[in-house]
Amino acid sequence: MHPNTGSAPSADIIENHVKSVQGAGMNTPIQRNEEANLKILYISNGSNFLGAGGMEYHLVDITQWLERKGVKTALAVRKNTYWHRTLLAGKPNVYPLSWTGLSKITSMYEVVKTIRDYSPDIISINRERDIVRIVLIVKLLGLIFKKRPKLVSVFHNSGWKKWPSILSLLDGMIFPNKFLMNIYAPGGYLGKAAISVIHHGIHIPVVDAADKLNPRRRRKFFLGRKFPIIGMVGELRKNQSELIDVAYHLAKKVPEFTIAIVGRGHDDQVRQLQEKIDRLGLTKHVILAGNVDRSLIPDIFFDLDISVTTNRREPFGLVFIESLAFYTPLVAYDSGGPVEILEKGGGVLVHGGAEEMAEHLARLIMDQDTLRSLGMAGRAAVEEHFSIDAMGEKHYDFYRNLLQDWQGSSG
């Protein structure tokens, strides 16, 4: 186990830390740039009609932050999806596009009309599946637009690394971590595209650390459950089956614990997980909490003593930094996005599989001092590196520099 800890905190240290973060949930005022003169069209062809994922909430956060900075933003999204109907309800400059069934043909016209009507300086493509159509539209039909926008793609998986000819037509590329950037652009270079690693950020919550770090605290969501509660938050496509294997091995070492699997999934996914739980005799230890309203996520992270992920291909994961913000340490495999997050502190990286992860969890459960140290280190890491303001400033600087470089080279 390689926790980023230091000495175990005393009660006085915890009390002083509580005082130091009072009001930390309030973001610092943003210096509005009235001369920004920048328009960005965000395109996100998300297909979830039942809920919203981390990407959708991230885009709501970043567009709101940039608007406060003085940047004009618009969103082109799939019509009648959950976030179109709820998160974006009443928001100006939202362009609903068809993008389903036979409407895929007419959606091309809708995209062209949206770009022409809004006339953005920059188009930010936030689903890899849209890269080809947007690149072709802008490159082939550029003359019909009032101005040709710069094209930036934000990447979340490695599936497009085999298409360098398409990627070479982009003006900019944003990655959530160095791990993914190095898959696409070793050394941070790919043609003429501007490349940047920008970590996701969150609104930092106000948390009563003394209460949270008390293992005997009253739980808010998992009523009646006691220490230790271990949880994995995310859609049921992220290798939760292996977490049940972890529970099987953990039960050999720790007599009492709860593992909560939180997230939406198809009926077949839920059935298969529950069947495995029953087959391994883990119904006492493992619960499927199902899809939980976003407003209840703070209560869940308050209740969790340890967060865990068995997903080895997560590009970043907003839930990971949300967990750390609630003083909840993260245990993850040494692969993908969690590596770069936990380099800053707040968790344990596991080399191996289910047995090894169970071993690390057992050690943490039996070591309250290390658990508290990790919780405090994780909170400090989020405050310093993963705030909404830190993310917003980096996005703003990237887009401003991209536009200025382009105007300078064409002037």
Secondary structure as UniProt FT lines:
FT   HELIX           11..20
FT   TURN            21..25
FT   TURN            34..35
FT   STRAND          39..44
FT   HELIX           54..69
FT   STRAND          72..78
FT   TURN            79..80
FT   HELIX           82..85
FT   TURN            86..90
FT   STRAND          94..97
FT   TURN            101..102
FT   HELIX           103..118
FT   STRAND          122..125
FT   HELIX           128..130
FT   HELIX           131..140
FT   HELIX           142..144
FT   STRAND          150..154
FT   TURN            159..162
FT   HELIX           164..167
FT   TURN            168..169
FT   STRAND          172..175
FT   HELIX           178..184
FT   HELIX           186..188
FT   TURN            191..192
FT   STRAND          194..197
FT   HELIX           209..212
FT   TURN            215..216
FT   TURN            223..224
FT   STRAND          229..233
FT   TURN            236..237
FT   HELIX           240..250
FT   TURN            251..253
FT   STRAND          258..262
FT   HELIX           267..279
FT   TURN            280..281
FT   TURN            283..285
FT   STRAND          286..290
FT   HELIX           294..296
FT   HELIX           297..303
FT   STRAND          306..309
FT   TURN            312..313
FT   HELIX           318..325
FT   TURN            326..327
FT   STRAND          330..333
FT   HELIX           337..342
FT   TURN            343..344
FT   STRAND          347..350
FT   HELIX           354..365
FT   HELIX           368..385
FT   HELIX           388..410
//
